[in-house]
Amino acid sequence: MTRIVDSFNNPYNDDKLIEACALFGMMNLSGRRFGVKDPLKAISNMRERSNGLGAGFAIYGLYPEHENDYALHIMYLNMEARERAEMLIRENFDVLEAEEIPVNPEAKVWRPPSLWRYFVQPKKGATNISSHDDYVLENVMRINTKSKGAFVFSSGKNMGVFKGVGFPEDIAEYFCLDEYKGYMWICHTRFPTNTPGWWGGAQPFNILDWSVIHNGELSSYGTNRRYLEMHGYYCTMQTDSEVITYALDLLMRKHKLPIEVVAKIFAPPFWFEIDSMTPKERSFYTALRQCYSNLLLNGPFTIIVARTGEMIGLADRIKLRPLVAGIKDDVFYLSSEEAAIRLVSPHLDKVWYPRAGEPVIARLKSAEPLETLATP
């Protein structure tokens, strides 16, 4: 039995390589939409950081014809799961459009599930809606926990996640990504360490408007997960990246904290650093650590976060995983390796390596309250 499980989770029989996984993000700050060519070229250049057990893309500005509708991307492991999930969807949403996600069956991917997408709005007349986002979140959690084989892996507006088991080139070919455009792409190629290489565990992870790609290993996963469950977030995908995504939604959407503060929750100063601060700073950071101690991300990590109009990069407080940023004209880049950025934009206006625990942020030029916060 052990051999069978190992063969399914790791068909390439690779050894554990804890520092691997590659991240890449590319955003046009003017909002111009572009195709998969450059993001795919960049992420594929970091192939040695992965082993074919997971890759994916999140695209923003993807569905302009449905820009005000929630796009639910769902994977089904069996027909019974689809029936249960669709019953929940019909009960709780007005479905504007439903279809199988177009795929290329000739692509080299590992045991693909059935993949569908639904453009929905909260059901008219529903009496339990405090906010549309909360309503969608509650029902995504219900589908993921009650359907026994259905997983909502994308649930935002005018964006979508496409991911699975394979290398980035395989996933792009399978989902026909050359037919899509967006103003921001974040891309991931995976080397699983403590969790199996399966379709639900591939990255990016998403809830509502938030998408996250991650390189690292969190020893705080259990603590983070239990805290989030107290706030209605249920982790069903068996990976660190899921808790980071849910924590961002809780802290930034629900608690309305800015990313500069959230960064100090995820990657706070050490206590000896806090002790040497001014009284005002010491009081602030002490309160932050006491209030949100269960959302400290303990262990090495780098993340790239996407939401409508914004891309964020953050490394842990020692920076045990790499992150590099670059700008060329109206295009902003984040990557695990500078070589990947240089491959698609050889002559950058600026390139730098963000400091440990300090977020680097890029925003659309039309966004408020500022155009970009993407300086070294």
Secondary structure, DSSP 8 states (H G I E B T S, - for coil): -HHHHHHHH-TT-----TT--EEEEEEETT---B-SHHHHHHHHTTGGG--SS-EEEEEES--GGGTTSEEEEEEESSHHHHHHHHHHHHHHEEEEEEEE----TTS--SS--EEEEEEEEE-TT-S--S-HHHHHHHHHHHHHHHSSSEEEEE--BSEEEEEESS-HHHHHHHTTGGG--BSEEEEEE---SSS---GGGSS-EEETTEEEEEEE--TTHHHHHHHHHHTT----S-SHHHHHHHHHIIIIIIS---HHHHHHHHS---HHHHHTS-HHHHHHHHHHHHHSGGG---S-EEEEEEETTEEEEEE-TT--S--EEEEETTEEEEES-HHHHHHH-SS-SEEE---TT--EEEE-TT-SS-SEE---
